[in-house]
Amino acid sequence: MSDTNPLATTPEINGLRFEDALSAIEEIAAQLESGQLDLAQALAAHQRGAALLAHAQALLDAAAKTIEVIDGQGSRSLPRDDLEAL
């Protein structure tokens, strides 16, 4: 892959914020959908996308656990049924 390929210049996955990981996933999806990548590039992009997705999911899971802890400490939140109605 060339040096201008965004896949080669993206910061390490574990250091990415959720929003940055999501943006990188969207960029990879666009590249894959464009059909401009050769097979090796497409496979590498898919692998990186899967790693980014796993990282983003881990960040979401951690945020959900934090919310559960906050809610468990007496913070009042809307019941799920009320949230779905919004």
C-alpha positions as CSV (number, residue, x, y, z in Angstrom):
1,M,0.0,0.0,0.0
2,S,1.1,3.5,-0.7
3,D,2.2,6.0,2.0
4,T,-0.9,8.2,1.2
5,N,-3.3,5.3,2.1
6,P,-5.2,6.3,5.2
7,L,-5.0,2.7,6.4
8,A,-1.3,3.1,6.7
9,T,-1.3,6.4,8.5
10,T,-4.1,5.8,11.1
11,P,-2.9,6.1,14.7
12,E,-2.8,2.9,16.8
13,I,-6.2,1.5,17.4
14,N,-6.0,1.2,21.2
15,G,-5.3,4.9,21.5
16,L,-8.3,6.0,19.4
17,R,-11.3,7.7,20.9
18,F,-14.7,6.1,20.0
19,E,-15.5,8.9,17.5
20,D,-12.1,8.5,15.8
21,A,-12.5,4.7,15.5
22,L,-16.0,5.2,14.0
23,S,-14.7,7.7,11.5
24,A,-11.9,5.2,10.5
25,I,-14.5,2.4,10.1
26,E,-16.6,4.6,7.9
27,E,-13.6,5.5,5.8
28,I,-12.7,1.9,5.4
29,A,-16.2,1.0,4.4
30,A,-16.2,3.7,1.7
31,Q,-12.9,2.3,0.4
32,L,-14.2,-1.2,0.3
33,E,-17.5,-0.1,-1.4
34,S,-15.6,1.9,-4.0
35,G,-14.1,-1.3,-5.4
36,Q,-10.8,0.6,-5.9
37,L,-8.7,-1.7,-3.6
38,D,-7.0,-4.7,-4.9
39,L,-7.5,-8.0,-3.1
40,A,-4.6,-7.7,-0.7
41,Q,-5.6,-4.1,0.2
42,A,-9.2,-5.1,0.7
43,L,-8.3,-8.0,3.0
44,A,-6.0,-5.7,5.0
45,A,-8.8,-3.0,5.2
46,H,-11.3,-5.6,6.3
47,Q,-8.9,-6.8,9.0
48,R,-8.3,-3.3,10.3
49,G,-12.0,-2.5,10.2
50,A,-12.7,-5.6,12.3
51,A,-10.1,-4.5,14.8
52,L,-11.5,-1.0,14.9
53,L,-15.0,-2.3,15.4
54,A,-13.9,-4.5,18.3
55,H,-12.2,-1.5,19.9
56,A,-15.2,0.7,19.4
57,Q,-17.5,-2.0,20.9
58,A,-15.1,-2.3,23.9
59,L,-15.4,1.5,24.4
60,L,-19.2,1.3,24.3
61,D,-19.2,-1.6,26.7
62,A,-17.0,0.3,29.1
63,A,-19.3,3.4,28.8
64,A,-22.4,1.2,29.5
65,K,-20.7,-0.2,32.6
66,T,-19.9,3.3,33.8
67,I,-23.5,4.3,33.4
68,E,-24.6,1.2,35.3
69,V,-22.3,2.2,38.2
70,I,-23.5,5.7,38.2
71,D,-27.1,4.5,38.2
72,G,-26.4,2.1,41.0
73,Q,-25.1,4.9,43.2
74,G,-28.5,6.5,43.4
75,S,-28.7,8.5,40.2
76,R,-32.2,8.4,38.8
77,S,-32.6,7.4,35.2
78,L,-35.6,6.8,33.0
79,P,-36.9,3.3,32.7
80,R,-36.1,1.6,29.4
81,D,-39.7,1.7,28.2
82,D,-39.7,5.5,28.7
83,L,-36.5,5.9,26.8
84,E,-37.8,3.9,23.8
85,A,-40.8,6.2,23.6
86,L,-38.6,9.2,23.1
